[in-house]
Every structure is written in C-alpha cells, then in structure tokens.
C-alpha cells in the first residue's frame, strides 16, 4: 500500500510524499503519539512519520481510494 500524503515536515514545509507504509505504531492516546514506519521513495530509505502531520486525505495507489490516513488504516483516536 502506498498512500501519498500531503505531509507537513518540521523543517521543509508541506510536500506530497510517496511512502510504502509498513507499520503503524501508537505510543499512547491521540494522534500526536501515532507514527507510521515506511519506505520513503524520494529519499530511497526507510523513515518514520507522525500521523498528525498528514494534511487532508491520502491516496492508496493500489486501489485509487482517497480517504484520511485514519480511515485507510482503520485507526481510532484522531
């Protein structure tokens, strides 16, 4: 699955990123403590991303479905 989120980076601002998501990790309650680990295609390396920095909907490139990250991965606690 390769969602392409509009992501708010702490240092480079907003950008669209093609990421193959491997694992979603929650370290507590709420979206500020939920992360996903995946392969970041632009940098060609594994990275960790904060879910609360995703802006709007993401696209699942395998199905074309557009939804929030929370909906695509059936997460609660937003």
C-alpha positions as CSV (number, residue, x, y, z in Angstrom):
1,X,0.0,0.0,0.0
2,X,1.4,3.4,-1.0
3,X,-0.5,6.3,0.4
4,X,0.7,9.6,-0.9
5,X,0.1,12.1,1.9
6,X,0.4,15.9,1.8
7,X,2.8,16.0,4.8
8,X,3.8,18.9,7.0
9,X,7.5,18.5,7.8
10,X,9.0,20.2,10.7
11,X,11.8,21.6,8.6
12,X,10.8,21.6,4.9
13,X,7.1,22.6,5.0
14,X,4.3,20.9,3.1
15,X,5.1,18.3,0.4
16,X,3.5,15.3,-1.3
17,X,5.3,12.1,-0.4
18,X,5.1,8.7,-1.8
19,X,5.5,6.2,1.0
20,X,5.0,2.5,1.3
21,X,3.6,2.0,4.8
22,X,5.0,-1.0,6.7
23,X,3.8,-0.4,10.2
24,X,1.6,1.9,12.2
25,X,2.7,2.5,15.8
26,X,0.8,4.1,18.6
27,X,2.7,5.2,21.7
28,X,-0.3,6.4,23.7
29,X,-3.6,8.1,23.2
30,X,-4.3,10.6,20.4
31,X,-2.9,11.4,17.1
32,X,0.3,13.1,18.3
33,X,1.6,9.8,19.6
34,X,0.8,7.8,16.4
35,X,3.5,7.2,13.9
36,X,4.0,5.1,10.8
37,X,7.1,3.5,9.5
38,X,7.6,3.0,5.8
39,X,9.8,3.4,2.8
40,X,10.1,7.0,1.6
41,X,10.6,6.7,-2.2
42,X,12.1,10.2,-2.8
43,X,14.9,9.6,-0.3
44,X,15.1,5.9,-1.1
45,X,15.3,4.9,2.6
46,X,13.1,3.8,5.5
47,X,11.6,6.7,7.5
48,X,9.2,7.3,10.4
49,X,6.4,9.8,10.0
50,X,4.0,11.4,12.5
51,X,0.4,10.8,11.6
52,X,-0.8,14.2,12.9
53,X,1.4,15.9,10.3
54,X,-0.6,14.4,7.4
55,X,-2.7,17.1,5.8
56,X,-6.1,16.1,4.4
57,X,-6.8,12.8,2.5
58,X,-4.2,10.3,1.3
59,X,-4.4,8.1,-1.8
60,X,-4.0,4.4,-1.7
61,X,-2.2,3.9,-5.1
62,X,-3.1,0.2,-5.2
63,X,-6.8,0.9,-5.2
64,X,-7.1,4.6,-6.0
65,X,-9.2,5.1,-2.8
66,X,-8.9,8.5,-1.2
67,X,-9.6,8.9,2.5
68,X,-8.0,10.1,5.7
69,X,-5.0,8.0,6.9
70,X,-7.1,7.1,10.0
71,X,-9.8,5.6,7.7
72,X,-7.5,3.7,5.4
73,X,-5.8,2.0,8.3
74,X,-8.9,1.7,10.4
75,X,-7.5,3.7,13.3
76,X,-9.4,5.5,16.0
77,X,-8.4,8.2,18.4
78,X,-8.0,11.2,16.0
